[in-house]
């Protein structure tokens, strides 16, 4: 499908409404996990499978407003979540909850490659491409948590002090290795603190909040809550931790570079070990998201 041609500037209220529609499933599952999943599981099977077609609404709203509607993109955002839900509903009928199946790994491969290689971002204006990532995340959340009822994910963002302690501990473990390796490779560059303490704290807090919700939690849910969780059932805790960290590193191959960015891959893979350790300590996405968001915020403000 061709990239949509956006001929009309989009208004802030339209973006806000579409954003609320896209974020609603994500935030409901994050802050009301039992209730959100329980409501979905009370639906009849056919309704369960076709309910996520509603995820096409943000695309529909923005595309119609801008006069760039495309039936192909609408079909993608309506049908792909239903196919994912159907596969995991079928997995419930044939596989025990304690097992991982080919269906789950196929879905993760499709979702991961679609985000990493930006397969569907042509459906959106460049500054709104984050909608693609959030809608695919919604599809995964609905299928894995509500339909499949995958255990041990730990997708609960009602943070505890213990989550913060575990997350910051793993950040402290990772930081010396990251600084030594990153500076020696020329990947990291130290910057002076050029503002007073108050503004510095506000900048760091703002970076952390943005990173938690739009980078750390989506990536931690995918790599730790789903992938590492499922791999543990196939190969055990340590092989799953290392394998997931390597795949996490490889997912950064095209970041900040035209060609294979091996420095980024290496640092991200090492970071993935500590993110995975934070998650598996209590099997909580919140803990690994704290580590991830702290690493990314420190890097973006003072080490990039």
C-alpha positions in Angstrom: 0.0 0.0 0.0 1.2 3.5 -0.8 1.9 6.2 1.8 -1.2 8.2 2.5 -1.2 11.7 1.1 -2.1 14.2 3.9 -3.4 17.4 2.3 -5.1 19.1 5.2 -3.5 20.2 8.6 -4.9 18.1 11.4 -6.5 19.9 14.4 -5.4 19.3 18.0 -8.9 18.1 19.1 -8.9 15.4 16.5 -5.5 14.2 17.5 -6.6 14.2 21.2 -9.7 12.2 20.6 -7.8 9.7 18.4 -5.1 9.5 21.0 -7.5 8.8 23.8 -9.1 6.0 21.7 -5.7 4.5 21.0 -4.4 4.8 24.6 -7.6 3.6 26.3 -7.0 -0.2 26.0 -3.3 0.2 26.9 -4.0 2.3 30.1 -7.0 0.2 31.1 -4.9 -3.0 31.0 -2.0 -1.2 32.8 -3.9 0.2 35.7 -7.0 -2.1 35.9 -5.5 -5.4 34.7 -7.9 -7.9 36.4 -11.0 -5.9 35.5 -10.0 -5.2 31.9 -9.0 -8.8 31.2 -12.0 -10.2 33.0 -14.5 -8.1 31.1 -13.1 -9.3 27.8 -13.2 -12.9 28.8 -16.9 -12.7 29.7 -17.7 -12.0 26.0 -18.9 -14.8 23.7 -16.1 -16.3 21.6 -17.0 -14.6 18.3 -17.4 -11.2 20.0 -14.0 -11.8 21.7 -12.4 -12.4 18.4 -14.0 -9.5 16.5 -14.0 -6.9 19.2 -10.5 -5.7 18.6 -11.6 -4.5 15.1 -12.5 -1.3 17.0 -8.8 -0.5 17.0 -9.3 0.8 13.5 -11.2 3.8 14.9 -8.2 6.1 15.5 -7.0 5.6 11.9 -10.5 6.1 10.6 -10.9 9.4 12.5 -7.6 10.9 11.5 -7.8 9.6 7.9 -11.3 11.0 7.3 -10.5 14.3 8.9 -7.5 14.7 6.6 -9.1 13.4 3.4 -6.6 10.6 3.1 -8.7 7.5 3.8 -7.5 4.2 2.4 -9.5 1.0 2.5 -6.4 -1.1 2.6 -5.1 0.6 5.8 -8.5 0.4 7.4 -8.7 -3.3 6.6 -5.3 -3.8 8.1 -6.1 -2.1 11.4 -9.5 -3.7 11.7 -8.5 -7.3 10.6 -5.0 -7.8 11.9 -6.0 -7.5 15.6 -8.9 -10.0 14.9 -6.5 -12.5 13.3 -4.2 -12.2 16.3 -7.1 -12.7 18.7 -8.4 -15.7 16.7 -4.9 -17.4 16.8 -4.6 -17.1 20.5 -8.2 -18.1 21.1 -7.4 -21.2 19.1 -4.3 -21.7 21.2 -6.5 -21.7 24.3 -8.4 -24.6 22.8 -5.4 -26.8 21.9 -2.5 -25.8 24.3 -2.2 -25.5 28.0 -1.7 -22.1 29.5 1.7 -23.2 30.9 3.0 -24.0 27.4 4.1 -21.7 24.6 3.0 -22.4 21.0 4.1 -21.5 17.5 1.1 -19.2 17.3 2.5 -16.9 20.0 5.9 -16.7 18.5 4.4 -16.0 15.1 2.4 -13.2 16.5 5.4 -11.7 18.3 7.5 -11.9 15.1 4.8 -10.1 13.0 4.3 -7.4 15.7 8.0 -6.9 16.3 9.0 -6.7 12.7 6.1 -4.4 11.8 7.2 -1.9 14.5 11.0 -2.3 14.0 10.9 -2.1 10.2 8.0 0.5 10.2 5.9 -1.6 7.8 2.6 0.3 8.5 3.8 3.8 9.3 3.0 4.9 5.8 -0.6 5.0 6.9 0.1 8.0 9.1 1.6 11.5 8.8 5.2 11.3 10.0 4.6 13.2 13.2 1.7 10.8 14.1 3.5 7.5 13.3 3.5 6.6 17.0 -0.2 5.7 16.5 0.9 2.6 14.6 3.1 1.4 17.5 0.3 2.0 20.1 -2.4 0.3 18.1 -0.2 -2.8 17.5 0.6 -2.8 21.2 -3.2 -2.7 21.9 -3.7 -5.7 19.6 -1.1 -7.6 21.5 -2.3 -6.6 24.9 -5.9 -7.7 24.1 -4.8 -11.0 22.6 -2.1 -12.1 25.0 -3.7 -10.8 28.3 -7.4 -10.8 27.7 -7.9 -13.7 25.2 -4.9 -16.0 25.9 -4.7 -15.1 29.6 -0.9 -15.4 29.5 0.4 -15.9 33.0 3.4 -14.2 34.6 3.4 -11.1 32.4 3.3 -8.6 35.2 1.6 -5.9 33.2 0.5 -3.7 36.2 1.7 -0.1 36.3 0.5 0.6 39.8 4.1 0.9 40.8 5.3 -0.2 44.2 8.4 1.0 46.1 9.8 -2.4 45.5 9.5 -1.9 41.7 11.4 1.3 42.0 14.1 -0.3 44.2 14.6 -3.2 41.8 14.6 -1.0 38.7 17.1 1.5 40.1 19.3 -1.3 41.5 19.6 -2.8 38.0 20.3 0.6 36.5 23.1 1.0 39.1 24.5 -2.4 38.0 24.4 -1.5 34.3 25.7 2.1 34.5 29.4 1.4 35.1 29.6 -1.2 32.3 27.7 1.0 29.9 29.9 4.1 30.6 33.1 2.2 30.2 32.1 0.4 27.0 30.1 3.2 25.5 32.7 5.9 26.0 35.5 3.7 24.7 33.5 2.9 21.6 32.6 6.5 21.0 28.9 5.7 21.3 28.4 7.8 24.5 29.5 11.4 24.9 29.5 13.2 28.2 27.8 16.5 28.4 28.1 19.2 31.1 25.1 20.0 33.4 24.2 23.3 31.9 21.2 24.3 34.2 20.3 24.7 37.8 19.2 21.8 39.9 15.5 22.6 39.8 15.2 22.7 36.0 17.5 19.7 35.7 15.2 17.6 37.9 12.1 18.8 35.9 13.8 17.9 32.6 14.8 14.4 34.0 11.3 13.8 35.4 9.6 14.8 32.1 12.0 12.6 30.1 11.3 9.7 32.4 7.5 10.0 32.3 7.4 10.3 28.4 9.9 7.4 28.1 8.0 5.1 30.5 4.7 5.3 28.7 5.8 5.5 25.0 9.1 3.6 24.9 10.0 1.6 28.1 6.6 0.0 28.9 5.8 -1.0 25.3 9.2 -2.5 24.8 9.4 -4.2 28.2 5.9 -5.7 27.7 6.9 -7.1 24.3 10.4 -8.4 25.2 10.1 -9.3 28.8 6.4 -9.8 29.6 5.7 -11.8 26.4 9.0 -13.0 24.7 11.2 -13.8 27.7 8.2 -15.2 29.5 7.4 -17.6 26.6 11.0 -18.5 26.0 11.4 -19.5 29.7 8.9 -22.2 29.1 10.9 -23.6 26.2 14.5 -23.2 27.4 14.7 -22.1 31.0 15.4 -18.9 32.8 19.0 -18.0 31.9 18.9 -19.0 28.2 15.6 -17.1 27.8 17.2 -14.0 29.5 20.2 -14.1 27.2 18.2 -14.9 24.0 15.7 -12.1 24.7 18.5 -9.6 25.4 20.2 -10.5 22.1 17.0 -10.0 20.2 16.3 -6.8 22.0 19.8 -5.6 21.0 19.2 -6.6 17.4 15.9 -4.6 17.3 18.1 -1.5 17.6 20.1 -2.3 14.5 18.6 0.6 12.4 18.5 3.3 15.2 20.4 6.5 14.7 22.2 5.1 11.6 21.5 4.2 7.9 23.5 1.0 8.2 23.8 -1.7 10.9 24.5 0.2 14.1 26.6 -2.5 15.9 27.5 -0.2 18.8 23.9 0.5 19.6 23.1 -3.2 19.2 25.8 -4.2 21.7 24.9 -1.6 24.3 21.2 -2.4 24.0 21.8 -6.2 24.3 23.8 -5.7 27.5 21.1 -3.4 28.8 18.6 -6.1 28.0 20.3 -8.4 30.5 19.6 -5.9 33.3 16.1 -5.2 32.1 15.4 -8.9 32.0 16.8 -9.3 35.5 14.6 -6.5 36.8 11.5 -8.0 35.2 12.0 -11.6 36.4 12.8 -10.7 40.0 9.1 -10.3 40.7 7.8 -10.7 37.2 6.7 -7.1 37.0 6.9 -4.9 33.9 7.0 -1.8 36.2 10.4 -2.8 37.6 12.1 -3.3 34.2 10.4 -0.2 32.9 12.0 1.8 35.7 15.4 0.5 34.7 14.7 1.1 31.0 13.3 4.6 31.4 16.2 5.7 33.7 18.8 4.4 31.2 17.1 6.1 28.2 16.5 9.4 30.1 20.1 9.6 31.4 21.4 8.8 27.9 19.2 11.3 26.0 19.9 14.2 28.4 23.6 13.7 29.2 25.3 11.0 27.2 24.0 11.2 23.7 
